Amino acid sequence: MTAARVAVAPRRGVPGLKAVRVGAFYAALLLGWKLIADAEVWPSYTLPGPGAVWDALRYNAEQGYLGDALTATMRRMAIGFGASIVVGLVLGVAMGSFPWFDETAGSLVLGLQSLPSVTWFPLAVLWFGLNETAIIFVVLMGSVCSIAISARAGVRDIPPLLLRASSMFGGGPWQRLRLIVLPAMLPSMVQGLKLAGRSRGGRCWRRSCCS
């Protein structure tokens, strides 16, 4: 005896009700922020009100400070993350292609991948000083290990038949890398970039904004 399946139609909310709920939530949040700031529970320099924050934001935008800060932050992120892609790709391909390199440098990459990016900040300040190079170094070290591990996984997932076929047809190492390895490892690389951008990139972004 089989139980009868009852199809339940999904509930459809009132059009625009979600937007009203979201708007009401943020309005209540702003109101609570203003009430707490007006009550002076904390000094104004630690918890300014919404009006003071808006005035400061508008002033910095009109003076050009906000645009300069955003440009500097995006430049640091682009340089650091771009360098981490190049270095991580080279390390990942080497770890996936040469077992001896994976046994030596691969273990070091796995260990460094577990470190939070904030641990690199004191070393960056000691080695480079409190400047832009130190921030780029933190962004680089916060992302390169995740990208390298994903690249290694992509190389290892390549079917051996493809590599043997390229050798049989006379393909050299560079042709095999360009025509087989890099296209085949692309899905793993995209996943590694997503992980690096979400888990590490967000923290590195905050590090770069603090300088």
SVG drawing of the C-alpha trace seen along z (x, -y; Angstrom):
<svg xmlns="http://www.w3.org/2000/svg" viewBox="-3 -69 65 71">
<polyline fill="none" stroke="black" stroke-width="0.4" points="0.0,0.0 1.5,-3.3 0.9,-6.6 -0.8,-9.2 1.3,-12.1 -0.3,-15.5 1.1,-18.3 1.4,-21.4 1.5,-24.6 4.2,-27.0 3.0,-30.0 3.3,-33.2 3.7,-36.3 2.1,-39.6 4.1,-41.5 6.3,-44.2 5.8,-42.8 9.4,-41.6 10.7,-45.1 8.5,-46.6 9.8,-44.3 13.4,-44.9 12.8,-48.7 11.1,-48.6 13.9,-46.6 16.6,-49.0 14.5,-52.0 14.1,-50.5 17.9,-49.8 18.7,-53.4 16.2,-54.7 17.7,-52.5 21.2,-53.7 20.1,-57.3 18.4,-56.8 21.5,-55.1 23.7,-57.9 21.4,-60.6 21.3,-58.9 25.2,-59.3 25.7,-55.8 29.1,-56.0 31.1,-59.1 30.3,-60.5 33.8,-59.7 33.2,-56.0 29.5,-55.9 28.5,-58.9 25.0,-59.3 23.7,-58.6 23.7,-62.3 27.3,-62.8 28.4,-59.7 26.6,-61.0 28.1,-64.5 31.6,-63.0 31.0,-60.7 29.7,-63.6 32.6,-65.8 35.2,-63.2 33.5,-62.5 33.4,-66.2 37.0,-66.7 38.1,-63.7 39.5,-61.8 37.0,-58.9 37.8,-58.4 41.5,-58.4 41.1,-55.9 38.9,-53.6 41.4,-53.8 44.3,-52.9 42.4,-50.0 41.4,-48.6 45.0,-49.0 46.4,-47.0 43.8,-44.3 44.4,-44.0 48.2,-43.8 48.1,-41.4 45.4,-39.1 46.9,-39.1 50.2,-38.1 48.6,-35.4 46.9,-33.9 50.3,-33.7 52.3,-32.3 49.5,-29.9 49.1,-28.7 52.8,-27.9 52.9,-26.2 49.7,-24.2 50.9,-22.9 54.3,-22.0 52.7,-20.2 50.3,-18.3 52.9,-17.3 55.9,-16.4 55.4,-14.1 58.7,-15.1 57.7,-18.7 54.3,-17.9 55.9,-15.9 58.2,-18.8 56.7,-22.2 53.2,-20.8 53.2,-20.1 54.4,-23.6 51.6,-25.1 49.0,-23.0 50.3,-24.2 50.4,-27.9 46.9,-27.6 45.4,-27.1 46.9,-30.3 44.6,-33.4 45.8,-36.3 46.2,-38.5 49.2,-36.5 51.1,-37.8 50.6,-41.5 53.3,-41.7 55.8,-40.0 54.9,-42.3 55.4,-45.4 58.8,-44.1 60.0,-43.2 58.7,-46.0 57.5,-48.7 54.0,-50.1 53.6,-50.9 51.8,-49.7 54.2,-46.9 53.3,-45.3 49.6,-45.4 50.2,-43.8 52.2,-41.1 49.4,-40.4 46.9,-40.1 49.2,-37.8 49.9,-35.5 46.2,-35.4 45.2,-34.0 48.1,-32.2 47.8,-28.9 44.1,-28.4 44.7,-29.0 47.8,-26.7 45.8,-23.8 42.9,-24.2 45.3,-24.2 47.0,-21.0 43.6,-19.3 42.8,-20.4 46.0,-18.9 45.5,-15.6 41.9,-15.3 43.1,-15.3 42.5,-11.9 45.9,-10.2 44.6,-9.1 44.7,-12.7 48.3,-13.1 49.4,-9.8 47.6,-10.7 49.5,-14.0 52.8,-12.2 51.9,-9.7 51.1,-12.5 54.4,-14.2 53.2,-17.0 55.9,-18.7 55.7,-19.9 54.6,-23.4 52.0,-22.2 50.7,-19.8 50.5,-22.5 48.8,-25.0 46.4,-22.7 45.5,-20.1 46.6,-21.0 45.4,-24.6 42.0,-24.1 41.3,-20.9 42.2,-22.6 40.1,-25.7 37.0,-24.5 39.2,-23.8 40.9,-27.2 37.6,-29.0 36.6,-27.3 39.9,-28.2 39.5,-31.8 36.0,-31.9 37.3,-30.4 40.2,-32.7 37.9,-35.7 35.4,-34.7 37.3,-33.3 40.7,-35.1 39.9,-38.0 37.4,-39.6 39.8,-39.6 42.6,-40.9 40.3,-43.6 39.8,-44.8 43.6,-44.8 44.1,-46.9 41.4,-49.4 43.0,-49.9 46.2,-51.5"/>
</svg>
